[in-house]
Every structure is written in structure tokens, then in C-alpha cells.
Amino acid sequence: MQSGVASGRHETCRLGQASGKIRETMNHFYVLRSEKDGKLYKGSTSNLTKRLLDHKMGRVFATKSRRPLILIYSESFTTYDEALKREKYSKTLRGGKKLKKLFDNL
């Protein structure tokens, strides 16, 4: 699938320990892994720094009980629609398999 990635990048860090400033003019698809249960959370946002803080502070219902979380992957897009499309694709069987293969190779 063509994802329309403006610039993809991989990033691993504990939430709150960002490894550099993230350009907030971009839109992002991201994947978090729970250190508590090992499960993945996939999302998209136009402000990655703020969204990661929301996860860290327990303001996201879906991940509140699964903290601490680690950002294991992110991709940048020029539009939010592209990021949302990537998130939705990652949640399909085919997209999930491709993402798993990517993580297995990291």
C-alpha cells in the first residue's frame, strides 16, 4: 500500500524522554507499547508531543491502565488524513502483519 509518507522515521523512547524536538507542523501515525502488558496502541495526531504527554499523564482512556508506555514507532505525514489512513490500515489484518514484520526487523 502506498502510504504517502512525507518522511518516515523510527523512534524508541520512554514517554517524557523525547529524543529531540518533533516538528509539530507535521501529522503523525504512532505506535506505543505497554511495558505493563506488552500490547500495542496505534494512533494518529497532529501534535505528537502533546499526545504523548496525554498518554503519559493517563488522560487517554484506552491506555490509562496500561502505563508505562514506550513510543516504538512513528511516521510523519503532510496531512492528518494521510496519518489517519495509515492508522486505519495498520489496524487491518494485512496492515498489522506488515507492521509486525517491520518491528521484527528492528
Secondary structure, 3 states (H helix, E strand, C coil): CCCCCCEEECCCEECCCCCCCCCCCCEEEEEEEECCCCCEEEEEECCHHHHHHHHHCCCCHHHHCCCCEEEEEEEEECCHHHHHHHHHHHCCHHHHHHHHHHHHCC
